[in-house]
C-alpha cells in the first residue's frame, strides 16, 4: 500500500526554510565574500575601455585600463581649468591682441561680409552670410 499522502503546507511556513536553504547554498558556492569583492574590483579596474572610460563593444577601441582613462580624463580637466584661469587673468591682454588683429584684418572681414550679403540676396529670399577669412600664414 503505497499511497501518496499530501499534506498541504502553507507558504508562510515553508518560505523561511527555503530562503535559509538558498542563502546557505549561495554562501557555499561563493565562498569568502571579501575575496569575491576584491576580484570584482580588480577586474573592473583592469577592464579595457575607450579614452572616455566607457567599455566599447569593439576591442579595437578599448585601449586603456579604466584607471588610466579616469586619471587621464581628470588630468585633462584640471589642465582645462588651469588654462581657463590663466586666460581669465590675461583677459585684458588677450582682448587688446584680438582688437589689434581685427583692426589689421578689418578690410578683409568687411569684404567677406559684403560678398556674403550680395551672394545671399542674389540667390534667395533669406539672408545668409558666410564669413570665410582669407587664409594667411600667421
C-alpha positions in Angstrom: 0.0 0.0 0.0 1.9 2.9 -1.2 -0.5 5.7 -1.3 0.9 9.2 -1.7 -0.3 11.3 1.2 -0.2 15.0 0.5 -0.2 17.4 3.4 -0.9 20.9 2.4 1.8 23.2 4.0 1.2 26.9 3.8 3.8 29.1 2.0 4.2 31.2 5.2 5.7 28.1 6.9 7.9 27.0 4.0 9.2 30.4 2.9 11.7 31.0 5.8 13.2 27.5 5.3 13.5 28.0 1.5 15.2 31.4 2.0 17.7 29.9 4.5 18.5 27.0 2.2 19.0 29.3 -0.8 21.2 31.6 1.3 23.3 28.8 2.6 23.8 27.4 -1.0 24.8 30.8 -2.3 27.3 31.3 0.5 28.8 27.9 0.0 29.1 28.5 -3.8 30.7 31.9 -3.5 33.0 31.2 -0.6 34.5 34.2 1.1 32.6 37.4 0.1 35.6 39.6 0.7 37.6 37.7 -1.9 34.7 37.9 -4.4 34.5 41.7 -3.9 38.3 42.0 -4.3 38.2 40.0 -7.6 35.3 42.1 -8.9 37.1 45.3 -8.1 40.3 44.1 -9.7 38.6 43.0 -12.9 36.7 46.3 -13.1 39.9 48.3 -12.7 41.8 46.2 -15.2 39.0 46.3 -17.8 40.0 47.8 -21.1 38.0 50.9 -22.1 37.9 53.8 -24.5 39.5 57.1 -23.6 36.2 58.3 -22.1 36.2 55.4 -19.6 33.4 53.5 -21.3 33.8 49.9 -22.4 33.1 49.6 -26.1 31.8 46.5 -28.0 34.8 46.9 -30.3 38.1 45.6 -28.8 39.9 48.0 -31.2 38.5 51.0 -29.3 39.3 49.6 -25.9 42.9 50.8 -25.5 43.1 52.0 -21.9 42.6 50.4 -18.5 39.8 52.1 -16.6 42.2 53.5 -14.0 44.3 55.1 -16.8 41.3 56.5 -18.6 39.9 58.1 -15.4 43.3 59.5 -14.4 43.8 60.9 -17.9 40.4 62.5 -18.0 40.9 64.1 -14.6 44.3 65.4 -15.5 42.8 66.9 -18.7 40.0 68.5 -16.8 42.4 70.1 -14.3 44.6 71.3 -17.2 41.5 72.9 -18.8 40.7 74.6 -15.5 44.3 76.0 -15.1 44.3 77.3 -18.7 40.9 78.9 -18.2 42.2 80.6 -15.0 45.3 81.8 -16.8 43.3 83.1 -19.7 40.9 84.9 -17.4 43.9 86.6 -15.7 45.2 87.6 -19.1 41.8 88.8 -20.4 42.9 92.4 -20.9 46.0 91.5 -22.9 44.0 88.9 -25.0 41.3 91.5 -25.7 43.9 94.0 -26.8 45.6 91.4 -29.1 42.2 90.4 -30.6 41.2 94.0 -31.3 44.6 94.7 -32.9 44.2 91.6 -35.2 40.6 92.7 -36.1 41.8 96.2 -37.0 44.5 94.8 -39.2 42.1 92.5 -41.0 39.2 95.0 -41.0 39.1 95.4 -44.7 39.2 91.6 -45.4 36.4 91.0 -42.9 34.2 93.8 -44.3 34.8 92.4 -47.8 33.7 88.9 -46.7 30.6 90.4 -45.1 29.7 92.3 -48.2 30.4 89.4 -50.6 28.3 87.1 -48.4 25.4 89.5 -48.3 25.4 90.2 -52.0 25.6 86.4 -52.8 22.7 85.7 -50.3 20.5 88.4 -51.7 21.1 87.3 -55.3 20.2 83.6 -54.7 17.4 83.6 -52.2 14.8 85.5 -50.1 16.6 84.6 -46.9 19.7 86.5 -46.0 22.5 84.2 -45.0 26.1 85.4 -44.7 29.0 83.0 -44.5 32.2 84.6 -43.4 35.4 82.8 -44.5 38.5 84.7 -43.5 41.3 84.6 -46.0 44.0 82.0 -45.1 47.3 83.6 -44.3 50.4 82.4 -42.5 50.3 83.7 -39.0 
